[in-house]
Amino acid sequence: MQIQHIFIIGAKSIGQYGGYETFVNKLIEYHEGLRGIKYHIACKANGDGHMDESRLDGMQPMGYHSDGSVSEFTYHNAHVFKLRVPRIGPAVAVYYDLQALRYSIRYCQKHGIRRPIFYILACRIGPFIRHYKRRIEKLGGTLYLNPDGHEFLRQKWPRLIRRYWKLSERLMVSQADLVICDSMNIERYIQQEYGISDFQTTFIAYGSDTASSVLKDDDPGFVGWLATHGLEKDGYYLVVGRFVPENNYETIIREFMKSNTLRKLVLITNADGKYLEWLGRSLRFQNDGRIHFAGTVYDSELLKKIRENAYGYFHGHEVGGTNPSLLEALGSTRLNLLLDVGFNREVAAESALYWNKGSGNLAGLINLADRMPTEERTGYGTKARERIQAAYSWQHIADAYRRLWEKWGESNGHKGTL
């Protein structure tokens, strides 16, 4: 049987860090039994978000670093390789992707692999990609790209770095054989911004699930978390996400303070540093007993339980494609109040309420939500879960990727082998 080798580059780990990491984990899990496909996954051996394979049930070591730590292992029938990175600040992401791509090309050369697919997640290595595209073509290989969101718009980056992200995106798109977008809005942007046809792009969303948390209402961990933060079920609105300006924490907190609700606003985020200090000086939210920063929650089942018992969920993200935290909220929380931008409407459709950044808009929506009959709020939750099941389930996403790999195989003489 002809084996199709697929190298995935850009995730830090499998299932333990963020969106791409969860995507890779789910993809190899759902494709574990597929004949004719072999995944090769790059992971970080050290540094921020590095791979800790001890958390993976069924992992089988294949090789070791000189210090005795695992360098390669198999998991869900995928070959996973861990690469060490230096401490060089933000540039480490570029270094890591380049190292992973070099390793993958050498691996193909060493093992005689022909016609591999290299699937790169995010646009970090654009200035270097032409050189590597030539090496990929010598293998008969194909370069696929997932451009993620608008990294060049994120306010956390200095202007010079944002200019690099934009340049890198343009160069990555110019060399990709296919751009796989997890948002239809991102796909339209890529086509219009760079003048490429819909034959060079495709849409495959990010995934989620609608299964309830395994934790019971009286679970000690959940009950203890509520007690620690002075909360009760249905007594709080929730925000979960990175603590960055483009997620519109300023608008959410300011408008919540204007509202008449007696419920609390719970923010699960890594809030620290200058942005928090600036918000404190600007909004004086410390004087409002309803505003509560609850730190981070890394237990996925506990976090799902917290979402399920929130009265409502705020989502203020406006830079990016299909956001994982939005999908998780739609699958768990009955009432979702979303910033009215194309990305969010595309995902939630009619299953959520929408707000804008105008003064008083969100405050008024909160007052309306507070008076909403239980059956109406439950109805929104039902529609949200149905939306996830119809378009964003992991089975749906995995099937879409399987069809993509099959289509590539048929066009390259592998018909019937995947």
C-alpha positions as CSV (number, residue, x, y, z in Angstrom):
1,M,0.0,0.0,0.0
2,Q,1.2,3.5,-0.9
3,I,1.7,5.5,2.3
4,Q,0.9,9.2,2.4
5,H,3.3,11.0,4.8
6,I,2.0,14.2,6.3
7,F,4.4,16.5,8.3
8,I,2.6,19.0,10.6
9,I,4.7,21.9,11.7
10,G,3.8,24.8,14.0
11,A,2.2,23.3,17.1
12,K,4.2,23.4,20.3
13,S,2.8,20.1,21.7
14,I,0.0,17.7,21.4
15,G,-3.2,18.6,23.3
16,Q,-1.7,20.5,26.2
17,Y,-1.2,24.2,25.1
18,G,-3.7,25.9,22.8
19,G,-5.7,25.8,19.6
20,Y,-3.2,24.2,17.2
21,E,-2.1,21.8,19.8
22,T,-5.7,20.6,20.4
23,F,-6.3,20.4,16.7
24,V,-3.2,18.1,16.1
25,N,-4.3,15.9,19.0
26,K,-7.8,15.5,17.7
27,L,-6.7,14.9,14.1
28,I,-4.4,12.0,14.9
29,E,-6.9,10.6,17.3
30,Y,-9.7,10.5,14.8
31,H,-7.4,9.3,12.0
32,E,-5.5,6.7,14.1
33,G,-7.2,3.8,12.2
34,L,-6.9,5.2,8.7
35,R,-4.9,3.0,6.4
36,G,-2.3,4.7,4.2
37,I,-1.8,7.8,6.2
38,K,1.3,8.5,8.4
39,Y,1.5,11.7,10.4
40,H,4.7,13.2,11.6
41,I,4.3,15.9,14.3
42,A,6.9,18.5,15.4
43,C,6.9,19.4,19.1
44,K,9.0,21.5,21.3
45,A,11.3,19.7,23.7
46,N,11.8,22.7,26.0
47,G,10.6,26.3,26.5
48,D,7.1,27.8,26.6
49,G,4.4,25.2,25.9
50,H,6.8,22.3,25.4
51,M,5.7,18.7,25.0
52,D,5.2,16.7,28.1
53,E,4.6,13.2,26.8
54,S,4.1,11.7,30.3
55,R,0.5,13.2,30.0
56,L,-0.3,11.0,27.0
57,D,-1.8,7.6,27.6
58,G,-0.5,5.0,25.2
59,M,2.7,6.9,24.2
60,Q,5.5,4.7,23.0
61,P,9.1,6.1,23.1
62,M,11.2,5.7,20.0
63,G,14.4,7.7,20.7
64,Y,16.1,9.8,23.3
65,H,18.1,13.0,23.6
66,S,21.7,12.8,25.1
67,D,20.3,13.7,28.5
68,G,18.0,10.7,28.5
69,S,14.8,12.6,27.8
70,V,12.5,11.3,25.0
71,S,13.2,12.7,21.6
72,E,10.8,10.7,19.5
73,F,7.6,8.7,20.3
74,T,4.5,7.3,18.7
75,Y,1.0,8.3,19.7
76,H,-2.2,7.4,18.0
77,N,0.0,5.9,15.3
78,A,1.7,9.2,14.6
79,H,5.4,9.8,14.7
80,V,6.2,12.7,17.1
81,F,9.6,14.3,17.2
82,K,10.7,16.8,19.9
83,L,13.1,19.6,19.0
84,R,15.2,21.7,21.4
85,V,15.1,25.5,21.0
86,P,17.3,28.2,22.4
87,R,16.2,31.1,24.7
88,I,16.0,33.9,22.2
89,G,12.7,35.6,23.1
90,P,9.9,36.0,20.5
91,A,12.2,34.9,17.7
92,V,12.1,31.4,19.0
93,A,8.9,30.7,17.2
94,V,10.6,31.4,13.8
95,Y,13.6,29.3,14.8
96,Y,11.4,26.4,15.9
97,D,9.4,26.3,12.7
98,L,12.5,26.4,10.5
99,Q,14.2,23.7,12.6
100,A,11.1,21.5,12.3
101,L,10.9,22.0,8.5
102,R,14.6,21.2,8.1
103,Y,14.2,18.1,10.2
104,S,11.2,17.0,8.2
105,I,12.9,17.4,4.9
106,R,16.0,15.5,6.1
107,Y,13.7,12.8,7.5
108,C,12.1,12.3,4.0
109,Q,15.5,12.2,2.4
110,K,16.9,9.7,4.8
111,H,13.9,7.4,4.6
112,G,13.2,7.7,0.9
113,I,9.8,9.3,1.3
114,R,8.4,10.8,-1.9
115,R,5.4,13.1,-2.4
116,P,5.1,14.1,1.3
117,I,2.7,16.9,2.4
118,F,4.1,19.6,4.6
119,Y,1.3,21.3,6.5
120,I,2.6,24.5,8.2
121,L,0.4,26.1,10.9
122,A,0.7,29.9,11.0
123,C,2.8,32.3,8.8
124,R,6.0,32.8,10.8
125,I,8.7,31.8,8.3
126,G,7.8,33.7,5.2
127,P,11.2,35.3,4.4
128,F,12.8,31.8,4.3
129,I,10.1,29.7,2.7
130,R,11.1,30.0,-1.0
131,H,14.4,28.2,-0.2
132,Y,12.5,25.4,1.5
133,K,9.8,25.2,-1.1
134,R,12.5,24.3,-3.7
135,R,13.7,21.5,-1.4
136,I,10.1,20.3,-0.9
137,E,9.6,20.2,-4.7
138,K,12.7,18.1,-5.1
139,L,10.9,15.5,-3.0
140,G,7.8,15.8,-5.1
141,G,6.2,17.2,-2.1
142,T,3.4,19.7,-1.5
143,L,3.2,22.7,0.8
144,Y,0.0,23.4,2.6
145,L,-0.5,26.4,4.9
146,N,-3.0,27.3,7.7
147,P,-2.6,31.1,8.0
148,D,-4.3,31.4,11.4
149,G,-5.7,34.9,12.1
150,H,-4.5,38.4,11.6
151,E,-1.3,38.2,13.7
152,F,-0.1,41.5,12.2
153,L,-3.0,43.3,13.9
154,R,-2.3,42.1,17.4
155,Q,-1.5,45.1,19.6
156,K,1.0,43.2,21.8
157,W,3.5,43.3,19.0
158,P,5.7,46.4,18.3
159,R,5.1,48.0,14.9
160,L,8.3,46.5,13.4
161,I,7.2,43.0,14.4
162,R,3.7,43.6,13.0
163,R,5.3,44.6,9.7
164,Y,7.3,41.3,9.8
165,W,4.1,39.3,10.3
166,K,2.4,40.9,7.4
167,L,5.4,40.4,5.1
168,S,5.7,36.8,6.3
169,E,2.0,36.1,5.6
170,R,2.3,37.4,2.0
171,L,5.4,35.3,1.3
172,M,4.0,32.2,2.9
173,V,0.8,32.5,0.8
174,S,2.8,33.1,-2.4
175,Q,4.6,29.8,-1.9
176,A,1.8,27.6,-0.6
177,D,0.2,25.1,-3.0
178,L,-3.0,25.3,-0.9
179,V,-4.1,27.6,1.9
180,I,-6.4,25.9,4.4
181,C,-8.4,28.5,6.3
182,D,-10.3,27.8,9.5
183,S,-12.7,30.7,8.8
184,M,-14.6,31.7,5.7
185,N,-13.8,35.3,6.6
186,I,-10.1,34.5,6.6
187,E,-10.4,32.7,3.3
188,R,-12.1,35.7,1.7
189,Y,-9.4,37.9,3.1
190,I,-6.6,35.7,1.7
191,Q,-8.2,35.6,-1.7
192,Q,-8.9,39.4,-1.9
193,E,-5.7,40.5,-0.3
194,Y,-3.4,38.4,-2.4
195,G,-5.5,38.0,-5.6
196,I,-5.6,34.2,-5.5
197,S,-8.4,32.0,-6.7
198,D,-10.7,29.8,-4.7
199,F,-8.8,26.8,-6.3
200,Q,-5.8,27.8,-4.2
201,T,-7.7,28.0,-0.9
202,T,-10.2,25.8,1.1
203,F,-12.2,26.2,4.2
204,I,-11.9,23.6,7.1
205,A,-12.9,24.9,10.5
206,Y,-11.5,24.3,13.9
207,G,-13.4,21.7,16.0
208,S,-15.1,21.3,19.3
209,D,-17.5,19.1,21.2
210,T,-20.8,19.4,23.1
211,A,-20.2,16.6,25.7
212,S,-21.0,17.7,29.2
213,S,-18.3,17.9,31.8
214,V,-17.6,14.6,33.6
215,L,-17.7,16.5,36.9
216,K,-20.9,16.3,39.0
217,D,-22.5,19.4,40.5
218,D,-21.2,18.4,43.9
219,D,-17.7,17.6,42.7
220,P,-15.3,18.9,45.4
221,G,-13.0,20.6,42.8
222,F,-15.9,22.5,41.3
223,V,-17.6,23.3,44.6
224,G,-14.3,24.4,46.1
225,W,-13.6,26.7,43.1
226,L,-17.0,28.4,43.5
227,A,-16.4,28.9,47.2
228,T,-12.9,30.2,46.7
229,H,-14.2,32.9,44.4
230,G,-17.4,33.6,46.3
231,L,-19.7,32.4,43.4
232,E,-22.8,30.4,42.9
233,K,-24.3,28.6,39.9
234,D,-25.9,31.1,37.4
235,G,-24.6,33.9,39.6
236,Y,-21.8,35.0,37.2
237,Y,-21.0,36.0,33.7
238,L,-17.7,34.6,32.3
239,V,-14.8,35.5,30.1
240,V,-12.1,33.1,29.1
241,G,-9.1,34.1,26.9
242,R,-5.7,35.7,26.6
243,F,-5.4,39.0,28.4
244,V,-4.6,41.1,25.4
245,P,-6.2,44.4,24.1
246,E,-7.7,42.9,20.9
247,N,-9.9,40.7,23.0
248,N,-11.6,43.9,24.2
249,Y,-11.4,43.4,28.0
250,E,-11.7,47.2,28.3
251,T,-15.1,47.4,26.6
252,I,-16.4,44.3,28.5
253,I,-15.4,45.6,31.9
254,R,-16.4,49.2,31.3
255,E,-19.9,48.2,30.0
256,F,-20.4,45.6,32.8
257,M,-19.7,48.3,35.3
258,K,-22.4,50.5,33.6
259,S,-25.0,47.7,33.7
260,N,-27.5,47.0,36.5
261,T,-26.8,43.3,37.0
262,L,-26.2,42.0,40.5
263,R,-24.2,39.0,39.0
264,K,-20.4,39.0,39.0
265,L,-18.1,39.2,36.0
266,V,-15.5,36.4,36.3
267,L,-12.4,36.7,34.1
268,I,-10.4,33.5,33.7
269,T,-7.2,34.8,32.2
270,N,-3.5,35.3,32.8
271,A,-4.1,39.0,33.9
272,D,-0.9,40.7,34.8
273,G,1.6,43.4,33.7
274,K,1.1,46.8,32.2
275,Y,-2.2,46.1,30.5
276,L,-3.9,45.2,33.8
277,E,-2.3,48.3,35.5
278,W,-3.6,50.5,32.7
279,L,-7.1,49.1,32.9
280,G,-7.1,49.6,36.6
281,R,-6.2,53.3,36.3
282,S,-8.5,53.8,33.4
283,L,-11.7,52.0,34.6
284,R,-11.1,51.8,38.4
285,F,-12.7,48.4,38.3
286,Q,-11.2,47.6,41.7
287,N,-14.0,49.7,43.2
288,D,-16.7,47.5,41.7
289,G,-17.2,44.3,43.8
290,R,-18.7,42.5,40.8
291,I,-15.5,42.4,38.8
292,H,-13.4,39.4,39.7
293,F,-10.2,38.1,38.1
294,A,-10.0,34.4,38.9
295,G,-6.6,33.5,37.4
296,T,-6.2,30.6,35.1
297,V,-7.8,27.1,35.0
298,Y,-5.9,24.4,33.3
299,D,-8.2,21.5,34.2
300,S,-10.3,21.1,31.0
301,E,-13.2,19.4,32.8
302,L,-13.3,21.9,35.5
303,L,-13.3,24.7,33.0
304,K,-16.1,23.1,31.1
305,K,-18.1,22.8,34.3
306,I,-17.5,26.5,35.1
307,R,-18.8,27.4,31.6
308,E,-21.9,25.2,32.0
309,N,-22.8,27.0,35.2
310,A,-22.2,30.6,34.1
311,Y,-25.3,32.7,33.4
312,G,-23.7,34.0,30.3
313,Y,-20.4,34.2,28.4
314,F,-18.8,37.3,26.8
315,H,-16.6,36.9,23.8
316,G,-14.7,40.0,22.6
317,H,-12.1,38.5,20.2
318,E,-11.9,40.5,17.0
319,V,-8.5,39.3,15.6
320,G,-8.4,35.8,14.2
321,G,-10.5,33.1,12.6
322,T,-12.5,30.4,14.3
323,N,-11.6,30.9,17.9
324,P,-11.4,27.7,20.1
325,S,-12.7,29.5,23.2
326,L,-15.8,30.6,21.3
327,L,-16.5,27.1,20.1
328,E,-16.1,25.7,23.6
329,A,-18.4,28.4,25.0
330,L,-21.1,27.6,22.4
331,G,-20.8,23.9,23.3
332,S,-21.2,24.5,27.0
333,T,-22.8,27.8,28.0
334,R,-26.5,28.6,27.5
335,L,-26.2,32.2,26.7
336,N,-23.4,33.7,24.7
337,L,-22.9,37.5,24.1
338,L,-20.5,38.0,21.2
339,L,-18.7,41.0,19.7
340,D,-20.4,41.7,16.4
341,V,-17.6,40.9,13.9
342,G,-17.6,38.6,10.9
343,F,-15.6,35.9,12.5
344,N,-18.0,35.5,15.4
345,R,-21.2,35.7,13.4
346,E,-19.9,33.2,11.0
347,V,-19.4,30.7,13.8
348,A,-22.4,31.3,16.1
349,A,-25.0,32.5,13.5
350,E,-28.4,32.9,15.2
351,S,-27.4,31.0,18.4
352,A,-26.0,34.0,20.3
353,L,-26.6,37.7,21.1
354,Y,-24.3,40.4,19.6
355,W,-22.9,43.7,20.8
356,N,-20.7,46.4,19.5
357,K,-18.2,48.8,21.1
358,G,-20.5,51.8,21.2
359,S,-21.0,53.4,24.6
360,G,-23.9,51.7,26.4
361,N,-24.5,49.0,23.8
362,L,-23.2,46.0,25.8
363,A,-24.5,47.4,29.1
364,G,-28.0,47.5,27.6
365,L,-27.6,43.9,26.3
366,I,-26.5,42.7,29.8
367,N,-29.6,44.3,31.3
368,L,-31.7,42.6,28.7
369,A,-30.0,39.2,29.3
370,D,-30.5,39.5,33.0
371,R,-34.3,39.7,32.5
372,M,-34.4,36.9,29.9
373,P,-36.8,34.0,30.8
374,T,-35.1,30.7,31.6
375,E,-36.7,28.9,28.7
376,E,-35.5,31.6,26.2
377,R,-31.9,31.4,27.6
378,T,-32.0,27.6,27.4
379,G,-33.2,27.8,23.8
380,Y,-30.1,29.8,22.9
381,G,-28.0,27.1,24.5
382,T,-29.7,24.4,22.5
383,K,-29.3,26.3,19.2
384,A,-25.6,26.8,20.1
385,R,-24.9,23.1,20.7
386,E,-26.8,22.2,17.5
387,R,-24.6,24.7,15.6
388,I,-21.4,23.0,17.0
389,Q,-22.7,19.5,16.2
390,A,-23.6,20.5,12.6
391,A,-20.5,22.4,11.5
392,Y,-17.8,22.2,14.1
393,S,-17.7,18.7,15.6
394,W,-14.2,17.1,15.6
395,Q,-15.7,14.2,13.6
396,H,-16.8,16.7,11.0
397,I,-13.4,18.4,10.9
398,A,-11.5,15.1,10.8
399,D,-13.7,13.9,7.9
400,A,-13.0,17.1,6.0
401,Y,-9.2,16.6,6.3
402,R,-9.5,12.9,5.3
403,R,-11.3,14.0,2.1
404,L,-8.6,16.6,1.5
405,W,-5.8,14.0,1.8
406,E,-7.7,11.6,-0.4
407,K,-8.2,14.3,-3.1
408,W,-4.5,15.1,-3.1
409,G,-3.6,11.4,-3.3
410,E,-5.9,10.8,-6.2
411,S,-4.4,13.7,-8.1
412,N,-0.9,12.3,-7.6
413,G,-1.5,8.8,-8.6
414,H,-2.4,7.3,-5.2
415,K,-6.0,6.6,-6.0
416,G,-7.6,4.0,-3.8
417,T,-4.7,3.8,-1.3
418,L,-5.8,6.1,1.4
